[in-house]
Amino acid sequence: SAAPDLSHSNSHNGCGPTTPHSCSHAASRAREKTTTTTALFQNTINDNKASETTESASPTPHDAVVCGGGPAGLLSAIMLAQNFNYNVKVYERLPPPPSPTDESVWSDIARFYLIGLGERGQAALREFGVWDDVEACCTSVPGRMDWAPDAGPDEGVENIFTDRPVMTQVLPRDKLVGVLHQHILKNYQGKIDMEYKKEVTPMDFDNEGSSSVKIGVSDCA
């Protein structure tokens, strides 16, 4: 099945300047480079520490920097901390996610984009020790409704699956972010540092001829 859409739907405004590019262009560029940036930073341990530049602070070395604090970004940070013992910095341009247990936020389920976690998704979360926290915020779904192209809203066909090894677990995408955020705060203090309302702009993917990457970081209003 297709991977869930992990992109942000929020508009992007109010970021401080980092390069001549516009902030919207910089945000798009940063999202396009997330996987590459993370992979390159994995090679910067020891002599080639990653270099982060800001307008107001001196560069701070980290073993890895993850650009984007969604489900994929936060789980990547957990993986890097567990498997490689890296000190990880996560930058996210949106504010911190709400608590996954705040019912005043999650009571209207129609407001949120839902994702289903099947066997592979559950296995990945279990491998990195976060599945119990995630499962506690999920709803079990034994099947689905299917509509033919010309069917009306009341003409869906219910399909119940009885031959699958696990039952699909469903939760809002943003709630999953909140669960991973809280898990990191509880279990990775001093190991994973999350900074929100920060815009990241890749500046040099061959910094000083090494495998490190230079990035610019600016504040978002």
mmCIF file of the C-alpha atoms, coordinates in Angstrom:
data_MODEL
# 
_entry.id   MODEL 
# 
loop_
_atom_site.group_PDB 
_atom_site.id 
_atom_site.type_symbol 
_atom_site.label_atom_id 
_atom_site.label_alt_id 
_atom_site.label_comp_id 
_atom_site.label_asym_id 
_atom_site.label_entity_id 
_atom_site.label_seq_id 
_atom_site.pdbx_PDB_ins_code 
_atom_site.Cartn_x 
_atom_site.Cartn_y 
_atom_site.Cartn_z 
_atom_site.occupancy 
_atom_site.B_iso_or_equiv 
_atom_site.pdbx_formal_charge 
_atom_site.auth_seq_id 
_atom_site.auth_comp_id 
_atom_site.auth_asym_id 
_atom_site.auth_atom_id 
_atom_site.pdbx_PDB_model_num 
ATOM 1   C CA . SER A 1 1   ? 0.000   0.000   0.000  1.00 0.00 ? 1   SER A CA 1 
ATOM 2   C CA . ALA A 1 2   ? 1.065   3.595   -0.533 1.00 0.00 ? 2   ALA A CA 1 
ATOM 3   C CA . ALA A 1 3   ? 2.960   5.339   2.227  1.00 0.00 ? 3   ALA A CA 1 
ATOM 4   C CA . PRO A 1 4   ? 0.928   7.910   4.188  1.00 0.00 ? 4   PRO A CA 1 
ATOM 5   C CA . ASP A 1 5   ? 1.291   11.549  3.231  1.00 0.00 ? 5   ASP A CA 1 
ATOM 6   C CA . LEU A 1 6   ? 3.659   13.020  5.818  1.00 0.00 ? 6   LEU A CA 1 
ATOM 7   C CA . SER A 1 7   ? 3.783   16.523  4.368  1.00 0.00 ? 7   SER A CA 1 
ATOM 8   C CA . HIS A 1 8   ? 2.558   19.540  6.335  1.00 0.00 ? 8   HIS A CA 1 
ATOM 9   C CA . SER A 1 9   ? -0.643  21.193  5.199  1.00 0.00 ? 9   SER A CA 1 
ATOM 10  C CA . ASN A 1 10  ? -0.034  24.415  7.127  1.00 0.00 ? 10  ASN A CA 1 
ATOM 11  C CA . SER A 1 11  ? 1.002   27.564  5.284  1.00 0.00 ? 11  SER A CA 1 
ATOM 12  C CA . HIS A 1 12  ? 4.494   28.852  6.007  1.00 0.00 ? 12  HIS A CA 1 
ATOM 13  C CA . ASN A 1 13  ? 4.938   32.454  7.133  1.00 0.00 ? 13  ASN A CA 1 
ATOM 14  C CA . GLY A 1 14  ? 7.160   34.657  9.221  1.00 0.00 ? 14  GLY A CA 1 
ATOM 15  C CA . CYS A 1 15  ? 10.562  32.974  8.974  1.00 0.00 ? 15  CYS A CA 1 
ATOM 16  C CA . GLY A 1 16  ? 13.673  35.062  9.441  1.00 0.00 ? 16  GLY A CA 1 
ATOM 17  C CA . PRO A 1 17  ? 16.044  35.304  6.470  1.00 0.00 ? 17  PRO A CA 1 
ATOM 18  C CA . THR A 1 18  ? 18.773  32.745  5.985  1.00 0.00 ? 18  THR A CA 1 
ATOM 19  C CA . THR A 1 19  ? 19.571  32.975  2.265  1.00 0.00 ? 19  THR A CA 1 
ATOM 20  C CA . PRO A 1 20  ? 18.368  35.044  -0.710 1.00 0.00 ? 20  PRO A CA 1 
ATOM 21  C CA . HIS A 1 21  ? 15.751  32.326  -1.357 1.00 0.00 ? 21  HIS A CA 1 
ATOM 22  C CA . SER A 1 22  ? 12.204  32.962  -0.136 1.00 0.00 ? 22  SER A CA 1 
ATOM 23  C CA . CYS A 1 23  ? 11.085  31.105  2.981  1.00 0.00 ? 23  CYS A CA 1 
ATOM 24  C CA . SER A 1 24  ? 8.532   29.028  1.072  1.00 0.00 ? 24  SER A CA 1 
ATOM 25  C CA . HIS A 1 25  ? 11.247  27.971  -1.378 1.00 0.00 ? 25  HIS A CA 1 
ATOM 26  C CA . ALA A 1 26  ? 13.607  27.203  1.479  1.00 0.00 ? 26  ALA A CA 1 
ATOM 27  C CA . ALA A 1 27  ? 10.944  25.082  3.213  1.00 0.00 ? 27  ALA A CA 1 
ATOM 28  C CA . SER A 1 28  ? 10.357  23.119  0.034  1.00 0.00 ? 28  SER A CA 1 
ATOM 29  C CA . ARG A 1 29  ? 14.084  22.637  -0.498 1.00 0.00 ? 29  ARG A CA 1 
ATOM 30  C CA . ALA A 1 30  ? 14.544  21.499  3.106  1.00 0.00 ? 30  ALA A CA 1 
ATOM 31  C CA . ARG A 1 31  ? 11.779  18.895  2.798  1.00 0.00 ? 31  ARG A CA 1 
ATOM 32  C CA . GLU A 1 32  ? 13.256  17.615  -0.478 1.00 0.00 ? 32  GLU A CA 1 
ATOM 33  C CA . LYS A 1 33  ? 16.665  17.186  1.175  1.00 0.00 ? 33  LYS A CA 1 
ATOM 34  C CA . THR A 1 34  ? 15.510  15.636  4.471  1.00 0.00 ? 34  THR A CA 1 
ATOM 35  C CA . THR A 1 35  ? 16.580  12.073  3.679  1.00 0.00 ? 35  THR A CA 1 
ATOM 36  C CA . THR A 1 36  ? 19.828  13.130  2.026  1.00 0.00 ? 36  THR A CA 1 
ATOM 37  C CA . THR A 1 37  ? 20.695  15.555  4.802  1.00 0.00 ? 37  THR A CA 1 
ATOM 38  C CA . THR A 1 38  ? 20.151  12.909  7.478  1.00 0.00 ? 38  THR A CA 1 
ATOM 39  C CA . ALA A 1 39  ? 22.188  10.337  5.564  1.00 0.00 ? 39  ALA A CA 1 
ATOM 40  C CA . LEU A 1 40  ? 25.083  12.722  5.021  1.00 0.00 ? 40  LEU A CA 1 
ATOM 41  C CA . PHE A 1 41  ? 25.110  13.774  8.655  1.00 0.00 ? 41  PHE A CA 1 
ATOM 42  C CA . GLN A 1 42  ? 25.480  10.129  9.626  1.00 0.00 ? 42  GLN A CA 1 
ATOM 43  C CA . ASN A 1 43  ? 28.984  10.269  8.143  1.00 0.00 ? 43  ASN A CA 1 
ATOM 44  C CA . THR A 1 44  ? 30.078  13.338  10.117 1.00 0.00 ? 44  THR A CA 1 
ATOM 45  C CA . ILE A 1 45  ? 30.931  11.688  13.449 1.00 0.00 ? 45  ILE A CA 1 
ATOM 46  C CA . ASN A 1 46  ? 34.421  12.239  14.898 1.00 0.00 ? 46  ASN A CA 1 
ATOM 47  C CA . ASP A 1 47  ? 36.562  14.416  12.568 1.00 0.00 ? 47  ASP A CA 1 
ATOM 48  C CA . ASN A 1 48  ? 33.700  15.634  10.375 1.00 0.00 ? 48  ASN A CA 1 
ATOM 49  C CA . LYS A 1 49  ? 31.120  16.857  12.869 1.00 0.00 ? 49  LYS A CA 1 
ATOM 50  C CA . ALA A 1 50  ? 28.060  18.507  11.338 1.00 0.00 ? 50  ALA A CA 1 
ATOM 51  C CA . SER A 1 51  ? 28.159  22.299  11.241 1.00 0.00 ? 51  SER A CA 1 
ATOM 52  C CA . GLU A 1 52  ? 25.009  24.293  11.965 1.00 0.00 ? 52  GLU A CA 1 
ATOM 53  C CA . THR A 1 53  ? 25.024  28.041  11.416 1.00 0.00 ? 53  THR A CA 1 
ATOM 54  C CA . THR A 1 54  ? 22.618  30.586  12.847 1.00 0.00 ? 54  THR A CA 1 
ATOM 55  C CA . GLU A 1 55  ? 22.602  34.344  12.895 1.00 0.00 ? 55  GLU A CA 1 
ATOM 56  C CA . SER A 1 56  ? 22.745  34.552  16.675 1.00 0.00 ? 56  SER A CA 1 
ATOM 57  C CA . ALA A 1 57  ? 24.608  31.471  17.912 1.00 0.00 ? 57  ALA A CA 1 
ATOM 58  C CA . SER A 1 58  ? 27.930  29.778  17.344 1.00 0.00 ? 58  SER A CA 1 
ATOM 59  C CA . PRO A 1 59  ? 27.945  26.508  15.386 1.00 0.00 ? 59  PRO A CA 1 
ATOM 60  C CA . THR A 1 60  ? 27.142  23.498  17.569 1.00 0.00 ? 60  THR A CA 1 
ATOM 61  C CA . PRO A 1 61  ? 28.311  20.000  16.563 1.00 0.00 ? 61  PRO A CA 1 
ATOM 62  C CA . HIS A 1 62  ? 25.894  17.084  16.426 1.00 0.00 ? 62  HIS A CA 1 
ATOM 63  C CA . ASP A 1 63  ? 26.341  13.610  15.070 1.00 0.00 ? 63  ASP A CA 1 
ATOM 64  C CA . ALA A 1 64  ? 23.134  13.918  13.049 1.00 0.00 ? 64  ALA A CA 1 
ATOM 65  C CA . VAL A 1 65  ? 20.579  16.586  12.216 1.00 0.00 ? 65  VAL A CA 1 
ATOM 66  C CA . VAL A 1 66  ? 17.048  15.682  11.126 1.00 0.00 ? 66  VAL A CA 1 
ATOM 67  C CA . CYS A 1 67  ? 15.131  18.345  9.229  1.00 0.00 ? 67  CYS A CA 1 
ATOM 68  C CA . GLY A 1 68  ? 11.444  17.801  9.894  1.00 0.00 ? 68  GLY A CA 1 
ATOM 69  C CA . GLY A 1 69  ? 9.694   16.725  13.110 1.00 0.00 ? 69  GLY A CA 1 
ATOM 70  C CA . GLY A 1 70  ? 6.920   14.593  11.635 1.00 0.00 ? 70  GLY A CA 1 
ATOM 71  C CA . PRO A 1 71  ? 6.498   10.837  12.214 1.00 0.00 ? 71  PRO A CA 1 
ATOM 72  C CA . ALA A 1 72  ? 9.354   9.921   9.857  1.00 0.00 ? 72  ALA A CA 1 
ATOM 73  C CA . GLY A 1 73  ? 11.694  12.578  11.267 1.00 0.00 ? 73  GLY A CA 1 
ATOM 74  C CA . LEU A 1 74  ? 11.106  11.760  14.939 1.00 0.00 ? 74  LEU A CA 1 
ATOM 75  C CA . LEU A 1 75  ? 11.348  8.007   14.381 1.00 0.00 ? 75  LEU A CA 1 
ATOM 76  C CA . SER A 1 76  ? 14.567  8.592   12.410 1.00 0.00 ? 76  SER A CA 1 
ATOM 77  C CA . ALA A 1 77  ? 15.968  10.515  15.370 1.00 0.00 ? 77  ALA A CA 1 
ATOM 78  C CA . ILE A 1 78  ? 15.082  7.627   17.699 1.00 0.00 ? 78  ILE A CA 1 
ATOM 79  C CA . MET A 1 79  ? 16.704  5.146   15.308 1.00 0.00 ? 79  MET A CA 1 
ATOM 80  C CA . LEU A 1 80  ? 19.914  7.178   15.089 1.00 0.00 ? 80  LEU A CA 1 
ATOM 81  C CA . ALA A 1 81  ? 20.109  7.499   18.874 1.00 0.00 ? 81  ALA A CA 1 
ATOM 82  C CA . GLN A 1 82  ? 19.464  3.786   19.435 1.00 0.00 ? 82  GLN A CA 1 
ATOM 83  C CA . ASN A 1 83  ? 21.408  2.135   16.636 1.00 0.00 ? 83  ASN A CA 1 
ATOM 84  C CA . PHE A 1 84  ? 24.368  4.517   16.342 1.00 0.00 ? 84  PHE A CA 1 
ATOM 85  C CA . ASN A 1 85  ? 24.415  6.174   19.777 1.00 0.00 ? 85  ASN A CA 1 
ATOM 86  C CA . TYR A 1 86  ? 24.231  9.535   18.009 1.00 0.00 ? 86  TYR A CA 1 
ATOM 87  C CA . ASN A 1 87  ? 23.426  12.871  19.575 1.00 0.00 ? 87  ASN A CA 1 
ATOM 88  C CA . VAL A 1 88  ? 20.618  14.124  17.338 1.00 0.00 ? 88  VAL A CA 1 
ATOM 89  C CA . LYS A 1 89  ? 19.174  17.551  16.682 1.00 0.00 ? 89  LYS A CA 1 
ATOM 90  C CA . VAL A 1 90  ? 15.683  17.790  15.193 1.00 0.00 ? 90  VAL A CA 1 
ATOM 91  C CA . TYR A 1 91  ? 14.447  21.012  13.579 1.00 0.00 ? 91  TYR A CA 1 
ATOM 92  C CA . GLU A 1 92  ? 10.754  21.557  12.830 1.00 0.00 ? 92  GLU A CA 1 
ATOM 93  C CA . ARG A 1 93  ? 9.172   24.717  11.424 1.00 0.00 ? 93  ARG A CA 1 
ATOM 94  C CA . LEU A 1 94  ? 5.815   24.187  13.197 1.00 0.00 ? 94  LEU A CA 1 
ATOM 95  C CA . PRO A 1 95  ? 5.133   24.611  16.941 1.00 0.00 ? 95  PRO A CA 1 
ATOM 96  C CA . PRO A 1 96  ? 5.419   21.595  19.273 1.00 0.00 ? 96  PRO A CA 1 
ATOM 97  C CA . PRO A 1 97  ? 2.584   19.082  18.847 1.00 0.00 ? 97  PRO A CA 1 
ATOM 98  C CA . PRO A 1 98  ? -0.277  18.940  21.374 1.00 0.00 ? 98  PRO A CA 1 
ATOM 99  C CA . SER A 1 99  ? -0.388  16.204  23.987 1.00 0.00 ? 99  SER A CA 1 
ATOM 100 C CA . PRO A 1 100 ? -1.757  12.938  22.578 1.00 0.00 ? 100 PRO A CA 1 
ATOM 101 C CA . THR A 1 101 ? -3.984  12.614  25.666 1.00 0.00 ? 101 THR A CA 1 
ATOM 102 C CA . ASP A 1 102 ? -5.597  16.065  25.422 1.00 0.00 ? 102 ASP A CA 1 
ATOM 103 C CA . GLU A 1 103 ? -9.190  15.165  24.511 1.00 0.00 ? 103 GLU A CA 1 
ATOM 104 C CA . SER A 1 104 ? -10.065 18.814  23.895 1.00 0.00 ? 104 SER A CA 1 
ATOM 105 C CA . VAL A 1 105 ? -7.772  18.583  20.855 1.00 0.00 ? 105 VAL A CA 1 
ATOM 106 C CA . TRP A 1 106 ? -8.652  15.122  19.537 1.00 0.00 ? 106 TRP A CA 1 
ATOM 107 C CA . SER A 1 107 ? -12.394 14.900  20.248 1.00 0.00 ? 107 SER A CA 1 
ATOM 108 C CA . ASP A 1 108 ? -13.352 16.039  16.720 1.00 0.00 ? 108 ASP A CA 1 
ATOM 109 C CA . ILE A 1 109 ? -11.728 13.291  14.666 1.00 0.00 ? 109 ILE A CA 1 
ATOM 110 C CA . ALA A 1 110 ? -13.001 14.762  11.383 1.00 0.00 ? 110 ALA A CA 1 
ATOM 111 C CA . ARG A 1 111 ? -10.481 17.597  11.694 1.00 0.00 ? 111 ARG A CA 1 
ATOM 112 C CA . PHE A 1 112 ? -7.487  15.311  11.279 1.00 0.00 ? 112 PHE A CA 1 
ATOM 113 C CA . TYR A 1 113 ? -5.794  13.226  8.623  1.00 0.00 ? 113 TYR A CA 1 
ATOM 114 C CA . LEU A 1 114 ? -5.979  9.604   9.786  1.00 0.00 ? 114 LEU A CA 1 
ATOM 115 C CA . ILE A 1 115 ? -3.330  6.989   9.113  1.00 0.00 ? 115 ILE A CA 1 
ATOM 116 C CA . GLY A 1 116 ? -3.592  3.226   9.437  1.00 0.00 ? 116 GLY A CA 1 
ATOM 117 C CA . LEU A 1 117 ? -0.737  1.203   10.904 1.00 0.00 ? 117 LEU A CA 1 
ATOM 118 C CA . GLY A 1 118 ? -0.601  -2.322  9.569  1.00 0.00 ? 118 GLY A CA 1 
ATOM 119 C CA . GLU A 1 119 ? 1.831   -5.150  10.206 1.00 0.00 ? 119 GLU A CA 1 
ATOM 120 C CA . ARG A 1 120 ? 4.924   -3.371  8.852  1.00 0.00 ? 120 ARG A CA 1 
ATOM 121 C CA . GLY A 1 121 ? 4.186   -0.071  10.554 1.00 0.00 ? 121 GLY A CA 1 
ATOM 122 C CA . GLN A 1 122 ? 3.554   -1.739  13.886 1.00 0.00 ? 122 GLN A CA 1 
ATOM 123 C CA . ALA A 1 123 ? 6.748   -3.805  13.545 1.00 0.00 ? 123 ALA A CA 1 
ATOM 124 C CA . ALA A 1 124 ? 8.837   -0.690  12.866 1.00 0.00 ? 124 ALA A CA 1 
ATOM 125 C CA . LEU A 1 125 ? 7.432   1.125   15.886 1.00 0.00 ? 125 LEU A CA 1 
ATOM 126 C CA . ARG A 1 126 ? 7.870   -1.963  18.049 1.00 0.00 ? 126 ARG A CA 1 
ATOM 127 C CA . GLU A 1 127 ? 11.498  -2.344  16.958 1.00 0.00 ? 127 GLU A CA 1 
ATOM 128 C CA . PHE A 1 128 ? 12.344  1.078   18.346 1.00 0.00 ? 128 PHE A CA 1 
ATOM 129 C CA . GLY A 1 129 ? 10.370  0.702   21.554 1.00 0.00 ? 129 GLY A CA 1 
ATOM 130 C CA . VAL A 1 130 ? 7.516   3.114   20.879 1.00 0.00 ? 130 VAL A CA 1 
ATOM 131 C CA . TRP A 1 131 ? 4.677   0.802   19.863 1.00 0.00 ? 131 TRP A CA 1 
ATOM 132 C CA . ASP A 1 132 ? 3.133   0.471   23.331 1.00 0.00 ? 132 ASP A CA 1 
ATOM 133 C CA . ASP A 1 133 ? 2.809   4.266   23.581 1.00 0.00 ? 133 ASP A CA 1 
ATOM 134 C CA . VAL A 1 134 ? 1.372   4.508   20.068 1.00 0.00 ? 134 VAL A CA 1 
ATOM 135 C CA . GLU A 1 135 ? -1.061  1.605   20.463 1.00 0.00 ? 135 GLU A CA 1 
ATOM 136 C CA . ALA A 1 136 ? -2.536  3.230   23.560 1.00 0.00 ? 136 ALA A CA 1 
ATOM 137 C CA . CYS A 1 137 ? -3.696  6.126   21.359 1.00 0.00 ? 137 CYS A CA 1 
ATOM 138 C CA . CYS A 1 138 ? -5.052  4.011   18.472 1.00 0.00 ? 138 CYS A CA 1 
ATOM 139 C CA . THR A 1 139 ? -8.424  2.584   17.506 1.00 0.00 ? 139 THR A CA 1 
ATOM 140 C CA . SER A 1 140 ? -8.597  -0.947  16.090 1.00 0.00 ? 140 SER A CA 1 
ATOM 141 C CA . VAL A 1 141 ? -10.174 -1.224  12.646 1.00 0.00 ? 141 VAL A CA 1 
ATOM 142 C CA . PRO A 1 142 ? -11.119 -4.757  11.476 1.00 0.00 ? 142 PRO A CA 1 
ATOM 143 C CA . GLY A 1 143 ? -11.965 -3.766  7.910  1.00 0.00 ? 143 GLY A CA 1 
ATOM 144 C CA . ARG A 1 144 ? -12.878 -0.965  5.559  1.00 0.00 ? 144 ARG A CA 1 
ATOM 145 C CA . MET A 1 145 ? -15.610 0.450   3.344  1.00 0.00 ? 145 MET A CA 1 
ATOM 146 C CA . ASP A 1 146 ? -15.125 0.407   -0.433 1.00 0.00 ? 146 ASP A CA 1 
ATOM 147 C CA . TRP A 1 147 ? -17.061 2.422   -2.996 1.00 0.00 ? 147 TRP A CA 1 
ATOM 148 C CA . ALA A 1 148 ? -17.364 1.745   -6.709 1.00 0.00 ? 148 ALA A CA 1 
ATOM 149 C CA . PRO A 1 149 ? -16.555 4.760   -8.949 1.00 0.00 ? 149 PRO A CA 1 
ATOM 150 C CA . ASP A 1 150 ? -20.247 5.472   -9.622 1.00 0.00 ? 150 ASP A CA 1 
ATOM 151 C CA . ALA A 1 151 ? -21.563 4.526   -6.160 1.00 0.00 ? 151 ALA A CA 1 
ATOM 152 C CA . GLY A 1 152 ? -23.435 6.943   -3.940 1.00 0.00 ? 152 GLY A CA 1 
ATOM 153 C CA . PRO A 1 153 ? -22.410 7.847   -0.402 1.00 0.00 ? 153 PRO A CA 1 
ATOM 154 C CA . ASP A 1 154 ? -24.667 5.137   1.077  1.00 0.00 ? 154 ASP A CA 1 
ATOM 155 C CA . GLU A 1 155 ? -23.634 2.417   -1.367 1.00 0.00 ? 155 GLU A CA 1 
ATOM 156 C CA . GLY A 1 156 ? -20.295 1.431   0.124  1.00 0.00 ? 156 GLY A CA 1 
ATOM 157 C CA . VAL A 1 157 ? -19.428 -2.215  0.614  1.00 0.00 ? 157 VAL A CA 1 
ATOM 158 C CA . GLU A 1 158 ? -18.089 -3.279  3.994  1.00 0.00 ? 158 GLU A CA 1 
ATOM 159 C CA . ASN A 1 159 ? -15.078 -5.600  3.958  1.00 0.00 ? 159 ASN A CA 1 
ATOM 160 C CA . ILE A 1 160 ? -14.018 -7.306  7.186  1.00 0.00 ? 160 ILE A CA 1 
ATOM 161 C CA . PHE A 1 161 ? -10.558 -8.883  7.180  1.00 0.00 ? 161 PHE A CA 1 
ATOM 162 C CA . THR A 1 162 ? -10.134 -12.101 9.145  1.00 0.00 ? 162 THR A CA 1 
ATOM 163 C CA . ASP A 1 163 ? -6.943  -13.480 7.590  1.00 0.00 ? 163 ASP A CA 1 
ATOM 164 C CA . ARG A 1 164 ? -4.453  -10.773 8.551  1.00 0.00 ? 164 ARG A CA 1 
ATOM 165 C CA . PRO A 1 165 ? -1.798  -11.347 11.252 1.00 0.00 ? 165 PRO A CA 1 
ATOM 166 C CA . VAL A 1 166 ? -2.565  -8.042  12.998 1.00 0.00 ? 166 VAL A CA 1 
ATOM 167 C CA . MET A 1 167 ? -5.520  -5.704  13.126 1.00 0.00 ? 167 MET A CA 1 
ATOM 168 C CA . THR A 1 168 ? -4.969  -2.276  11.576 1.00 0.00 ? 168 THR A CA 1 
ATOM 169 C CA . GLN A 1 169 ? -4.597  0.471   14.174 1.00 0.00 ? 169 GLN A CA 1 
ATOM 170 C CA . VAL A 1 170 ? -5.773  3.955   13.246 1.00 0.00 ? 170 VAL A CA 1 
ATOM 171 C CA . LEU A 1 171 ? -4.954  7.348   14.735 1.00 0.00 ? 171 LEU A CA 1 
ATOM 172 C CA . PRO A 1 172 ? -4.580  10.963  13.553 1.00 0.00 ? 172 PRO A CA 1 
ATOM 173 C CA . ARG A 1 173 ? -1.226  11.644  11.951 1.00 0.00 ? 173 ARG A CA 1 
ATOM 174 C CA . ASP A 1 174 ? -0.676  14.626  14.266 1.00 0.00 ? 174 ASP A CA 1 
ATOM 175 C CA . LYS A 1 175 ? -1.461  12.476  17.302 1.00 0.00 ? 175 LYS A CA 1 
ATOM 176 C CA . LEU A 1 176 ? 1.281   10.051  16.249 1.00 0.00 ? 176 LEU A CA 1 
ATOM 177 C CA . VAL A 1 177 ? 3.648   13.035  16.148 1.00 0.00 ? 177 VAL A CA 1 
ATOM 178 C CA . GLY A 1 178 ? 2.557   13.943  19.681 1.00 0.00 ? 178 GLY A CA 1 
ATOM 179 C CA . VAL A 1 179 ? 3.190   10.402  20.925 1.00 0.00 ? 179 VAL A CA 1 
ATOM 180 C CA . LEU A 1 180 ? 6.694   10.303  19.440 1.00 0.00 ? 180 LEU A CA 1 
ATOM 181 C CA . HIS A 1 181 ? 7.422   13.797  20.803 1.00 0.00 ? 181 HIS A CA 1 
ATOM 182 C CA . GLN A 1 182 ? 6.418   12.769  24.342 1.00 0.00 ? 182 GLN A CA 1 
ATOM 183 C CA . HIS A 1 183 ? 8.369   9.498   24.050 1.00 0.00 ? 183 HIS A CA 1 
ATOM 184 C CA . ILE A 1 184 ? 11.527  11.404  23.141 1.00 0.00 ? 184 ILE A CA 1 
ATOM 185 C CA . LEU A 1 185 ? 11.082  13.867  26.010 1.00 0.00 ? 185 LEU A CA 1 
ATOM 186 C CA . LYS A 1 186 ? 10.683  10.956  28.447 1.00 0.00 ? 186 LYS A CA 1 
ATOM 187 C CA . ASN A 1 187 ? 13.401  8.638   27.158 1.00 0.00 ? 187 ASN A CA 1 
ATOM 188 C CA . TYR A 1 188 ? 16.013  10.653  25.254 1.00 0.00 ? 188 TYR A CA 1 
ATOM 189 C CA . GLN A 1 189 ? 16.840  13.676  27.388 1.00 0.00 ? 189 GLN A CA 1 
ATOM 190 C CA . GLY A 1 190 ? 20.329  14.855  26.427 1.00 0.00 ? 190 GLY A CA 1 
ATOM 191 C CA . LYS A 1 191 ? 20.358  12.531  23.421 1.00 0.00 ? 191 LYS A CA 1 
ATOM 192 C CA . ILE A 1 192 ? 17.720  13.994  21.094 1.00 0.00 ? 192 ILE A CA 1 
ATOM 193 C CA . ASP A 1 193 ? 17.235  17.741  21.087 1.00 0.00 ? 193 ASP A CA 1 
ATOM 194 C CA . MET A 1 194 ? 14.040  19.002  19.381 1.00 0.00 ? 194 MET A CA 1 
ATOM 195 C CA . GLU A 1 195 ? 13.753  22.622  18.329 1.00 0.00 ? 195 GLU A CA 1 
ATOM 196 C CA . TYR A 1 196 ? 10.461  23.937  16.996 1.00 0.00 ? 196 TYR A CA 1 
ATOM 197 C CA . LYS A 1 197 ? 9.533   26.957  14.884 1.00 0.00 ? 197 LYS A CA 1 
ATOM 198 C CA . LYS A 1 198 ? 12.892  26.709  13.124 1.00 0.00 ? 198 LYS A CA 1 
ATOM 199 C CA . GLU A 1 199 ? 13.447  26.944  9.374  1.00 0.00 ? 199 GLU A CA 1 
ATOM 200 C CA . VAL A 1 200 ? 16.363  24.985  7.904  1.00 0.00 ? 200 VAL A CA 1 
ATOM 201 C CA . THR A 1 201 ? 18.099  25.925  4.663  1.00 0.00 ? 201 THR A CA 1 
ATOM 202 C CA . PRO A 1 202 ? 20.776  23.640  3.187  1.00 0.00 ? 202 PRO A CA 1 
ATOM 203 C CA . MET A 1 203 ? 23.777  25.851  2.357  1.00 0.00 ? 203 MET A CA 1 
ATOM 204 C CA . ASP A 1 204 ? 26.595  23.481  1.369  1.00 0.00 ? 204 ASP A CA 1 
ATOM 205 C CA . PHE A 1 205 ? 26.319  19.740  0.765  1.00 0.00 ? 205 PHE A CA 1 
ATOM 206 C CA . ASP A 1 206 ? 30.095  19.404  0.377  1.00 0.00 ? 206 ASP A CA 1 
ATOM 207 C CA . ASN A 1 207 ? 31.199  21.518  3.306  1.00 0.00 ? 207 ASN A CA 1 
ATOM 208 C CA . GLU A 1 208 ? 34.958  22.128  3.105  1.00 0.00 ? 208 GLU A CA 1 
ATOM 209 C CA . GLY A 1 209 ? 35.336  19.080  0.875  1.00 0.00 ? 209 GLY A CA 1 
ATOM 210 C CA . SER A 1 210 ? 34.189  16.657  3.571  1.00 0.00 ? 210 SER A CA 1 
ATOM 211 C CA . SER A 1 211 ? 31.024  14.602  4.036  1.00 0.00 ? 211 SER A CA 1 
ATOM 212 C CA . SER A 1 212 ? 29.528  17.149  6.428  1.00 0.00 ? 212 SER A CA 1 
ATOM 213 C CA . VAL A 1 213 ? 26.701  19.496  5.499  1.00 0.00 ? 213 VAL A CA 1 
ATOM 214 C CA . LYS A 1 214 ? 26.401  23.166  6.399  1.00 0.00 ? 214 LYS A CA 1 
ATOM 215 C CA . ILE A 1 215 ? 22.867  24.373  7.112  1.00 0.00 ? 215 ILE A CA 1 
ATOM 216 C CA . GLY A 1 216 ? 21.345  27.736  7.949  1.00 0.00 ? 216 GLY A CA 1 
ATOM 217 C CA . VAL A 1 217 ? 18.763  27.899  10.744 1.00 0.00 ? 217 VAL A CA 1 
ATOM 218 C CA . SER A 1 218 ? 16.314  30.775  11.221 1.00 0.00 ? 218 SER A CA 1 
ATOM 219 C CA . ASP A 1 219 ? 13.358  31.449  13.508 1.00 0.00 ? 219 ASP A CA 1 
ATOM 220 C CA . CYS A 1 220 ? 9.757   31.195  12.307 1.00 0.00 ? 220 CYS A CA 1 
ATOM 221 C CA . ALA A 1 221 ? 7.165   33.511  13.847 1.00 0.00 ? 221 ALA A CA 1 
# 
